[in-house]
Amino acid sequence: MTIHSPPRFRRAGPRTLLAALCAAAACTLVPAGPARAQQAAPHDGLHDFDFVIGRWNVHLRKLMHPLTGSTEWVSYEGTSVMTKIWGDRANMEEFDVTSLDGRLHIEAQTLRLYNPQTREWNIWLAKAAEGQLLGPATIGSFHDGRGEFFDWEAFGAGSILVRYVWTRPTATTAHMEQSFSPDWGRTWEVNWICDLAPQP
């Protein structure tokens, strides 16, 4: 999913218009032949999260007070268990970590659903203990080994853009970051850095 700023337009001059007309005329004179390159088939992302299926040890760094100028980070350790469901069309995660001083604990669930029409993943956070899915979904896809997923969320008195980024997707490494942007994606503040290592 790509977030676009509003486009800007400017009036074309006579030379620009003439050049465009000549280029268009030239295009009509070029016959279509077998040498024309065929377009690549769109990427099917159904298996893009396969790398993360399994049991992982987690090291998490969490910024405690995002978008306040705070630099207070807390480190956590724990586990993540990710399982395929519904014939590979979805997967779920059980995430359980505790701060290194033992005072803070995070228990969370994630449901990821693949949309074959848009070729995107819809990521929902859940509170299993309360029987709730927490919206909105964070939506996006992988390209060249990098997954980016976005949504808008309420924050304070306004709203922010939220981004998840997955990198280093292999059978032995995985890295995920969450960032917030209060200005339509012009600037980002990372507040969640998660590194996964497979359990032996």
Helices and strands as residue ranges (DSSP letters): H 14-29, G 45-47, G 50-52, E 54-63, E 73-85, E 90-99, E 105-115, E 120-127, G 128-130, E 132-143, E 146-155, E 158-167, E 174-181, E 189-198
